[in-house]
Amino acid sequence: MVIAVLKETRPNETRVSLVPAQVKSIINEGHKVLIESGAGENSFFSDELYEKQNANIVSRSEALQADLILQINPISENDIDQMKDQSNYMGFFYPHQNPLLLDKFNSKKIRIWAMNAIPRISRAQSMDALSSQANLAGYKAVIIGAEALPKIFPMLMTAAGTISPVKVLIFGAGVAGLQAIATAKRLGAVVEVSDVRPETKEQVESLGAKFISVEGMDQVKTEGGYTKELGDDFLKKQQETILNHLKQADLVITTAQIPGKNAPLIISKNMISVMKAGSVIVDMAVDSGGNCEGSIADHNVFINKVQIIGKSNLPASMPQNASELYSKNIYNLLKHLTKDLNFHLDFNDEITNGTLINKN
C-alpha cells in the first residue's frame, strides 16, 4: 500500500502525521511512504531525515495519488478532487463541521478514518489521538497560565517574608485536566478541581488536588468517557457552587468539552467580576465555543482586570512531541486495520466500525 503524508495547510498548524521513526517501521513492513516536501519542517523533521528512512519526497499532487492520505486537519475540496476514487483519508474529521467535504468524499467513495472517533476502550488506548494530544495541551495550559500570572507558583520563604502558593482551579478531570493538575502540583500550586462526573474524584485526589462536589452530579450521564450535554438547572447549580472557589483562584483552567457540540459555558462575565485583579483564565475549549464568556480564539482578553487566554490548538505549540505521539497513534491504528499490505476490515470490530465515518 502507498501511504502519503501531506504538509498541513491550517494556519499555525505545525504538526506532521508521521515522524521518521514510524515511517521506518511502516516501510520495513512492506508499504511505500511518500512525504510531501516540507511536511515535517515545522516539527523539525527535515526531508533528509525522511529520506534516510527510504521515504520518497514528492510534490503534493504526487502525494495525493496514494492509497492512504494522512493529514491531521481536513484536506480541501481541491485535494479531494485529485485523490483516487476508493482511496482513504485519515486525520481529525468532524462530519457535522464539514458537510461539504463529507459529500465530496462520498462522491468519490473515499473512506474517512477519523482519529477523533477512536473509541475510548482499553485496547484502543495506543491509537487514541485525542488523549495523546490532550495530555500535552493540559501541560501547556498550566505553563501559559504561569507565565501570564503576576506571581510565582510555589510557596517561597525568604528573609523578607513568606509568599503563599498560587491557587489553581481546574474545570474538567479528563486527560487534559489530569495533566494540568499534575503539572500545577509539580510547580507548587494548591489545586482544586470541578468535574461533573463523580467517578473522577478518586483520580483527582490521587494527584493531590481537592475535588469540588456539586449537588445532583450523581445524575450526570456519560458516554464513551465524555459527559453528555448538561441541563441548564445543573449548570446553574455548578456555577453557584464554584463561585466561592473562583473568588480565591489565581489561575483557572477550563477543559470541559462535549464531542460534536459546543462547549458548555461554565464561567459567565458576572462570575468573572468576583475574581481577583491579576488572576488568569486559560480557556482550553475556545476552539469549540469556549467555557468562559468573552474568550476569543488566539486572543488575550481582559475583563475587570482578569486576563482570559483563548489559545487554540495547544498541541501545535509543542510540535515535535505532539507529532511523535500522533505518529504512534497513526501507526498503531494502521497495524490494526491492515493485513498483507492492504486494508483488512472487520466491521464487527468496535475500533474499525467506530473510526470509519462513511460506510458506503
BELPE-V395533 format. One record per pair of residues at least 6 apart in sequence whose ideal C-beta (glycine too) atoms are under 7 Angstrom apart, sorted by the first residue. I is the first residue (numbers start at 1). J is the second residue. Records with the same first field share a line. If there is no record, write none. Layout:
# BELPE-V395533
I: J, J
This chain:
# BELPE-V395533
1: 31, 67, 68, 338, 341, 342
2: 32, 34, 66, 67
3: 26, 31, 33, 66, 67, 68, 70
4: 34, 63, 64, 66, 69, 70
5: 16, 17, 18, 35, 36, 39, 70
6: 36, 39, 60, 63, 69, 70, 71, 75
7: 36, 38, 39
8: 15, 71, 72, 73
9: 76
10: 73
12: 313, 316
13: 72, 73, 313, 316
14: 42, 43, 316, 319
15: 43, 72, 315, 316, 319, 322, 323, 326
16: 39, 40, 43, 45, 323
17: 70, 71, 72, 91, 326, 327, 330
18: 70, 327, 330
19: 45, 323, 324, 327
20: 45, 49, 50, 53
22: 327, 328, 330, 331
23: 33, 50, 53, 55
24: 53
25: 331
26: 33, 331
27: 33, 53, 54, 55
30: 341
31: 341
33: 55
34: 56, 58, 62, 63, 66
35: 47, 50, 55, 57
36: 58, 60, 63
37: 47, 57, 59
38: 47
40: 46, 50
42: 319
43: 319, 320, 323
44: 320
47: 57
50: 57
51: 57
61: 82
64: 79, 82, 83
65: 84
67: 87, 88
68: 87, 88, 90
69: 75, 83, 87, 88, 89
70: 90, 91, 330
71: 91
72: 91, 92, 326
73: 91, 92
74: 91, 93, 98, 101
75: 89
77: 100, 101, 104
80: 101, 104, 105, 108, 110
83: 108, 110
85: 108, 109
86: 109, 110
87: 110
88: 110, 111, 113
89: 105, 110, 112, 113
90: 113, 115, 330
91: 115
92: 114, 115, 116
93: 112, 114, 357
94: 116, 260
95: 102, 357
96: 260
102: 358
105: 112, 358
106: 358, 360
109: 360
111: 356, 358
112: 357, 358
113: 355, 356
114: 355, 357
115: 129, 329
116: 130
117: 354, 355, 357
118: 124, 127, 128, 129, 351, 354, 355
119: 224, 350, 351, 354
120: 224, 225
121: 350
124: 351
126: 332
127: 329, 332, 333, 336
128: 329
129: 326, 329
131: 175
132: 325, 326, 329
133: 315, 322, 326
134: 174, 175, 176
135: 175, 179
136: 315, 318, 321, 322
137: 176, 284, 314, 315
138: 175, 176, 177, 178, 179, 180, 183, 255
139: 179, 183
140: 314, 317, 318
141: 180, 253, 282, 284, 314
142: 180, 183, 184, 187, 253
144: 282, 309, 311
145: 251, 253, 280, 282
146: 153, 187
148: 280, 307, 309
149: 166, 250, 251, 280
150: 278
151: 166, 250
152: 163
153: 165, 166, 187, 188, 189
154: 165, 187, 188
155: 162, 163, 164, 165, 188
156: 163
165: 188, 189, 190
166: 189, 250, 251
167: 189, 190, 248, 249, 250
168: 184, 189, 191, 249, 250, 251, 253
169: 192, 245, 246, 249, 252
170: 177, 180, 181, 191, 193, 253
171: 194, 254, 255, 256, 266, 291
172: 195, 254, 255, 256
173: 193, 195, 200, 203, 204
174: 255
176: 255, 284
177: 193, 255
178: 203, 207
180: 253, 255
181: 191, 193, 204, 207, 209
182: 207
184: 191
185: 191, 207, 208, 209
191: 209
192: 209, 210, 212, 245
193: 204, 209, 211, 212
194: 212, 242
196: 214, 217, 220, 227, 230, 238
197: 220, 222, 227
198: 217, 218
201: 211
204: 211
205: 211
212: 241, 242, 245
214: 237, 238, 241
215: 237
216: 234, 237
220: 227, 230
221: 228
222: 228
226: 258, 259
227: 258
229: 258, 261
230: 264
235: 264
239: 271
243: 271, 274
246: 252, 271, 274, 275
247: 274, 275
249: 275, 279
250: 276, 279
251: 279, 280
252: 281
253: 282, 284
254: 266, 267, 281, 283, 284, 285, 291, 292
255: 284, 285
256: 263, 264, 266, 285, 291
257: 263, 285, 288
258: 264
262: 288, 289
263: 285, 288, 289, 290, 291
264: 291
265: 291, 293
266: 291, 292
267: 281, 291, 292, 293
268: 293
269: 293, 294, 303
272: 303, 304, 306
273: 304
275: 306
277: 305
278: 305
279: 306
280: 307, 309
281: 292, 306, 308, 309
282: 309
283: 290, 291, 292, 295, 308, 309, 310
284: 314
285: 291
286: 295, 297, 310, 312
287: 297, 312, 313
290: 310
292: 308
294: 301, 303, 308
295: 301, 308, 310
296: 310
297: 310, 312
298: 310, 311, 312
299: 310
300: 307, 309
301: 308
315: 322
316: 322
336: 351
337: 343, 345, 352
338: 344
345: 352
346: 352
347: 353
